[in-house]
Amino acid sequence: PVNKLAPAVERSGKQIVQLQCAQCHQSGVNGAPRIGDRGAWALRLELGLEAAVRSAIHGHGPMPPRGGLADLTDSEIRAAIVFMSN
């Protein structure tokens, strides 16, 4: 945030995906589940959304922690996963 007293504005899942996630998830780089591929995302969500969020927070395979954007909040990551899986 610009002002420490003002709350940060949370970005939408779509904004996060367009900003960062699409670099790999648009084309499926290194086996990343493609945006909108419900079958591929269903496999990753078998253990639940929160398990997928934790995986994204800590990094998974070639994906770095928080998708390479250290300032992503947990809720922004959650929103991005929901956006990509739908």
QUIKAKA-V885895 format. One record per residue. N is the residue number from 1. SS is DSSP state (H for helix, E for strand, L for the rest). NEAR is the number of other C-alpha atoms within 12 Angstrom. Layout:
# QUIKAKA-V885895
n,ss,near
N,SS,NEAR
N,SS,NEAR
This chain:
# QUIKAKA-V885895
n,ss,near
1,L,10
2,L,8
3,L,8
4,L,7
5,L,7
6,L,8
7,L,9
8,L,14
9,L,14
10,L,20
11,L,21
12,L,23
13,H,28
14,H,24
15,H,20
16,H,32
17,H,31
18,H,19
19,H,21
20,H,26
21,H,35
22,H,26
23,H,21
24,H,24
25,H,30
26,L,22
27,L,16
28,L,21
29,H,17
30,H,15
31,H,18
32,L,29
33,L,29
34,L,28
35,L,30
36,L,23
37,L,22
38,H,19
39,H,16
40,H,20
41,H,27
42,H,21
43,H,17
44,H,28
45,L,25
46,L,14
47,L,14
48,L,17
49,H,25
50,H,20
51,H,21
52,H,28
53,H,29
54,H,24
55,H,26
56,H,35
57,H,28
58,H,22
59,L,20
60,E,21
61,L,14
62,L,18
63,E,25
64,L,18
65,H,22
66,H,30
67,H,36
68,H,22
69,L,22
70,L,17
71,L,20
72,L,31
73,L,25
74,H,30
75,H,24
76,H,32
77,H,40
78,H,33
79,H,28
80,H,37
81,H,44
82,H,29
83,H,27
84,H,36
85,H,29
86,L,20
